[in-house]
Amino acid sequence: MFTAALLRGRMFATALLASGVGLTPIGHAEAQSTAPRPPQAGRPHLASPASHAQTPAQPVPQPNTGPFPTPVPVGQLVGYALANNPEVQAARHRARALANRVPQEAALPDPNLLTTVFLQEIQTAAGPQQLAMSLTQRFPWFGKRALWSEVAHYDALAAYSRVMTTELEMTEQVKKAYYDLYYVERAIGETRQIEELLEDVIEITEQRYQTGETGLEDVLTVQNELSTLRTSLIELEQSGRQARARLLAVLHLPQTLLIETEPDVDRSVLAHQAGALVALADQWQPELEAWRREAVRDRTAIEVAQREYWPDVTVGLNWFQIGSSGLSPVADGRDAYAMGVGVNLPIYRSRLDAAVREAQCQAAATARRYAATQDRFHAEVQSLHAQFTEHDRVLEILQEEIVPRAEEAFELVTEAYRAGRADFVLLLDTYRTLLQFRIDLYRREAVREQAVASLERAVGAAVTAPPE
């Protein structure tokens, strides 16, 4: 029985850590220590676990919370991340850069100025040609510049939509990391309360051992249970540092800051059913909007390629400086002027046809990517809605039924064990059940809020009803 109890304790500790799949635990307090108990008369003294030994008190440094209060609400962290995260800033700068292409595409190309100096002058009746200057300006065919600027315009609009996509993704990352931290801080707090209860059980078990009502194996088993619990706390605390590091990285803050979550989380209530959320995603999801704008861009690019069959017009003005030693007394030294109009000849049809086909294929590819992205978001919204519904319903049962019953059962079994009316195995099973349900309650709270954050990212808009 002793070996089986130890195995059950180790298996339960492993299950406790595995219950937080997708959540990274975190904590900031060390395991509490207790002094060894004095021996009681009539029975040999039992050494307490090594973790019971007291250590000298160390000075506690003041935590550096940076620009945030303690505890900090999640909304404040989201606002800070949107203002300071490098990825968000990079997306905004890229969108501004593309927006500045619009006036460039709408403008005329630079004119050309050519100056010609005659190394050997050309003699004319009016005099020798000494210098010539020409100014030419190319005018794209009617509508080409408007189409070029329209392509750049929709390219910039797509980039601005993806700025919103980046902001939604960053908001999701902040909230997920925040609720990871929330879960572990609450889990550590609950585990420490259970630790105090378990210390009381140790005291009861040692008292019963001193009076001969129980065996030594029960005392050692419950002490090992306490040591296993404290080992789990250490693992939670060390894993928690990783979660805090991820949160600070998203916030673009030094890793030395201490961030603590609020002690309570308001229960989120979805304002729409799954079908309505899918329809909202079609309307508000910025990634879909970006693909729609790129589809318009590609259709305009087809028109641009078709306009290349038409020539561009080049207008030129020429001036010739004439020397004064001319043969004609009438036109002696009179400068000459000339004007020319020319066009390019789009005669290489194979190149032009290939450009049109390229634009058409690009437009078709964009349309297919839009359809694939739409399908992905539809499935994601349905999945996240189901995930939220599951955790919300289970959480309600845990809060209103399971946890209160488990707490009451543990109190009753503890008193019955103290009075000798319950066995040790029942006491340990009741303790493990209570710990499991309390931890699961906070885990489901965190996962529920993370599902809301992912839904808001997938839909592209708020999905919860305002608090009453």
N, C-alpha and C positions, 0 to 999 in steps of 0.2 A: 504493500500500500504506500509505503514511503517513497519508493522509486516512481510509482505511477503518479503520485502527487507532484513530484518534482518535474516530471515530463509534462504534466498538464500545465504547470506554471510557465515553463519555457515556451510551450506551444501558444499559450495565451498572449505572452509578451510579444511573440512574433506576429500574431494576428492583430494585436493592437497597432503595431507599426505599419502593417500592410493595409489597415483599414483606411488610411489616408492616401489612396492611389490618386495621382494627379495633384496632390497637395504636398507642399514642402514644409515640414514642421519647423518651428522656430521658437526660441525662448530666451530668457535673459536672467534666470535665477538658478542658483546652484541647489543641489539636493539638501534638504534640511537634515541636521544632525542632532542626535540625542545622546545624552550621557548614559553610560552603562548603569544598569539597575543594581542596587545592592542585593546580595544574596538573602534569601529568606530561610528561616530556621527549618530544619528538618530535611532539606533537599540540597544537593550540591549546586553551587552557583553556576549559572549558564552565561557564557560570554556572548554579548550582543555582537551583531555584525560589525565589521571594521568601519562601515560607513557611519556608525553611531558615534565615533570618536569626535570630540569637540576640537575645533581648530581656533587659534587666536583670531579675534576679529580684525579684519583689514579695513582700512579707510576706504569708503565708497566714493569714487570720483563723481562729480556732477555730470550727468549725461548731456551731450551736445545734440540738441534737437534741431539746430539750424533755423530756418525761417518758419517752422511750424510749431503750433502748440502741442501739448501732450495731454491727452491723446489727440490725434489729428483725424478729422473726418476725411473720407475718401474723396469727396468732391473737391476739397482744397488741393489734394495731391494731383488730381486730374487736371485742374487748371494750371498748376505749376508745370506739369509735364508738357502740356500743349504750348506753353509759352517758352520753354527752355530746352526741350528735347532736340538733339541735333538732327535726327531723321525728319522730324516735322519741319524744322527750319530749312533743311535741304530741299524738301519737296516744295516749299513755298518759293524759294529762290529759283528753282527750276521752272516753276509755273510763270514767275515774273520774267524770266529769261525768254521763254517762248512767246509771252505776250509782246515783248519788244521786237519780235520778228514781223508782226503785222504791218507796222508803218514801213519797214524795210521792203517788204514784198509789194506794197502799194506804190512805192516811189519809182520814178523814172530811173533808168540806169545813168551813170555819170556820163556827161558829154566828153568827147575827145577833142583835144586841141593839139594840132600838129604844126610845127614851125619848120620851114625848109629854107636853108641858106644855100645859094648856088655857088659852088666852088669855082665853077666856070660859068659866067653870066651868059644868058641867052639873049641875043640881040633881036630886038623887034623894031618896027618903024617908030614906035613911041619912045623907045629907049631900052636899055638892058634890064632884064629881070634880075633884081638883086636879092629879094626876100619874098617868101610866100608863107602865108598862114591859113590854116583851114580849121574850122570848128564843125564837128558833126554830132548829131544827137539821134540815138535810136529810139523809136517809138514802137513798143510792142503792139500787136494787132488789138483792135477794139475788144475790150473785155478781159484780156489776158491778165492785166495787173489786178483787176477786181477779183478774179478767180484765185490768183496766187495769194492775195491777202486773205481771202476767205478760207483757203486751206490752212494758212498759219493761224487764223482766228480760231478755228475749230480744234486745231492741235493744242492751242493754249487753253481752251475751255476744257479739253480732256485732261490736261495737266492739273488744272484747278480742281476738277472732280477727284483726281487721285490725291490731291492734298487732303481733301476731306476723308478719303479712304485711309490715308496714313494717320490722320487724327483719330478716326474711329478705332483703328488697330492699336494705337498708343493708349487710348482710353481703356480698351479691353485689357491690355497688358498691365496697366496700373491697377485696375480693379481686381484682376486675377491674383496678382502678387499681394495686394492688400488683403484679400480674403484668405489667401494662404496664411499670411501672418496672423490674421484674426483667428483662424481655426487653431493654429498651434498655440497661440497665447492662451486661448480659452482651454485647450486640451491640457496644457501644462498646469493651469490653475485648477482644473478639475482633478487632475492626477495628484496634485499636492493635497487636495482635500481628502482624496481616497487614501493617500499616504498616511495622513493623520488617523483616519479610521483604522487602517491596518496596524498602526502602532498600538492603538487601543486593543486590537485583537491579539497582538503579541503579548501585551501585558496580561490580558485575560488568560491566554494559553499558558504563560509562565506561572501564573498563580495556580492554575489547575494542575500543572505539572508538580509544583511544590507540595501540593496537597495529595498528589497521587491519583488525581481524577483523569489524567491523560498521560500519554507516553511522550518520550523525548522526540519521537519522530514527528509529532504534530508541531512541536516548538520549532524544530529545525526547518520544517516545511514552510511555516508561515514567515520565519526569518528569511529564508531563501526567496519567498514571494516578495518581501519588501526589498531585498537586494535587486531582484529582477526588475521591480518597478522603478527603482532609482537608476538602474542601467538604461531603462527606456527613456527616462527623463534626460539623461546625458545625451543620448542619441538624438532626441527631439531638439535639444538646445543647439547642438552642433549643426544639425540639418537646418535649423532655423536661421543660422547665420547666413547660409546660402540663399534662403528666401529673401532676407533683408538686403543682401547684396544685389539680388536681381531687381528688387524694387528701387533701390538707390541708383542703379545703373539706368533704369528707365527714366528716372527723374533727373538724371545727369547731375548727381550730387556726390560729394565725397563719401567714401565707404565708412568713415568714422562717425557719421551721424546716427542717432538713435531715433527710430520711428516706432511709435506704439499706436495700435488701433483702438477704436472706440470699444467700450465694454459690451455694448449691445448693438444689434443690427435690426433696423426696421424691416418688417416682413414685406417684401415686394409682392405686388399683385399685378398680374398681366392685364392690360386693358383690352386685349383682343384675343380671339381664338386663332388657331394655327392658320386657317385659310385666309383670314383677314391679314395676318402678319405676312403671308406670302404675297398678297396683293400690295401691301405697303412696301415690301422689298422691291417689287417691280417699279414702284414709283419713286422711292427715295434712296435706294442703294446707290451710292456715288460711283462704285465700280461699274455698274450697269450703265449709269449715265455717261461715264467716260467712254465706254464702248459705243454707245449711241452717237456721241459726238464724233468719235473717230469714224463711224460709218458714214456720217454726213461729209466728213473731210475726204474720205476715199471716193465718194460719189462726185464730189467737186474736182478731185484729182483726175477723174476720168474726163470731165469736161476740159480740164487744162490740157490733157494729152491730145484731145480732139482738136483743140484750137491751134496746136502746133502745125496742123496742115496749112494754116494761113501764114503768109509772110509777115515779118516785121518791116517797118518803114524807117529808113535812115535819111535824115535831112542834113545837108552840109552847106556851109558858107565859106567861100575862099576869097582871100585878099592877096594881091600881088603888088609888091613895091617895085615901081619902074624908075630907072635912073633918068636924069635930065638930058642926057646926050643922045636924044633920038634923032632919027632921020627925017621925021615929019615935023614941020614947024607948027602944025595944028595940034597934034597930040604929044608934044614933047614933054616927057616926064610925068604923064598922067597915069595914076595907079589904076589897076584893073580889079574888078570884082566878078565873082561867079557864084552861082548857087546850083546845088545838085540834089536830086532825090533818087534814092535807091531802095531796093528791097532784097532780102535774102531769098533764095530759091529752094523751097522745101521739096526737092525732087527725089530724095532717097526714101521712098515709101516704106521699104521694109523696116527701116529704123523707126519711123513714125507709127507704123502698124504695131510693132513690138511694144512700143511705149504705151499704146492704148490697151493692149492685152495685159501688160503688166499691171496697169491701174485697175483693170477689171478683176484680175485675180486677187489683188490686194483687198479690194472691196469685198469680194466673196469670202476671203479668209477672215476679215473682220466680222462679217455677219455670222460666220460659224463660231468664232470665239465668243461673240455675244451670246449666242444660243447656249453654248457649253457653260459659260459663266452663270447664266440665268438658271440652268438646271441645277448647278452646284449650289447656288444660294437657296433655291426652293427646297432641296433636300436638307440643307443645313438648318434652315428655319424650322422645318418639321421635326428634325431630330432634336434640336435644342429645346423646342417647345415641349416635346415628350420628356426630355431630361428634367426640365424645370417642374413639370407636373408631377413626375415621380417623386422627386425630392421634397416638393412642397407638401404632398399628401402624406408621405412617410414622416416628415418632420412634425406635422400636426399630430399624428398618432403618438410619436415619441414624446412630445411635450405634454400632451393632455392625458395620456394613458400609461405608456410603458415606463418612462423614467419615474413618475411618482410612485408607481407600484413597486418598481425595483428598489427605490429608496426605503419605502415602508417595509418591504420584505427583508432588506438587509438589517434594518433596526430590530425587527422582530426576531430574526435568526440570531443576531448578536446577543440579545437579551436572553434568548432561550439557551444559547451555548454557555452564557455566563452562569445560568442556573442549572446547567447539566441536562437540559431537555432536548438539545440538538447536537448532532455529531459534527466533527470537524470538517468532513468532506462537504456537507451541506453549507457550512459557513463559507468555505472557500469558493464554492460554486456561486453562491449569492453575491459575494464580493466581486468576483470576476464579471458576472452579469451586469452589475451596477456600473462598473468601470466601463465596460464595453458600450452600454447604452448612452452613458453620459458623453463619451468621446464621439460616438456616432451622431449624437444630436448636433454638436457643433460642426462636425464634418459636413453634414447635410445642409446646415445653414450656409456654410461657405460655398459649397458646390451649387446650391440654389442661386446665390447671388452671382456666382461666376457664370452660370447659365444665362442670367439676365444680361450681364455684360456682353456675352457672346451674341445673344439675340439682338441687342442694340447695334452691335457691329454688323451683323448679317442683314438686318433690316435697314439700317442707315438712319434710324430715328428712335426716339424714346418709345418704349413698349410697355411701361408700367403706368398704372393709374395713379393720379395724384393722391397723396395721403389725405385721409378724411380728417 
